[in-house]
Amino acid sequence: MGTPRQRGATVPPTTQKAGMDIVIDRDKCMGAGQCVLIAPEVFDQDEADGRALLLVERPGTEQHEAVREAHESCPLGAITLRES
Ligand code: SF4
């Protein structure tokens, strides 16, 4: 039987990181908009050509999960994430 702190503690996922940098390769992007649908506070679409725009280069931790999902959903691999 552990201490109350041990019993009540939650273990953060090992994938959880403090910092995240995002880069969009606009030459690869075809403007499918998946990233904008998944994380609209981080990604937007250029009105001129429909390709993705980055609204936030270093999103807060509350946005990391959505950004990872957007990264995995991009059909062209145009989103690069660097987590530290
Ligand atoms: S999901 Fe990928 S291809 Fe689609 S708009 Fe976003 S960066 Fe561009």
Residues whose N, C-alpha, C, O or C-beta is under 5 A from the ligand:
A	BS01	SF4	C29 M30 G31 A32 G33 Q34 C35 A52 C74 P75 L76 A78
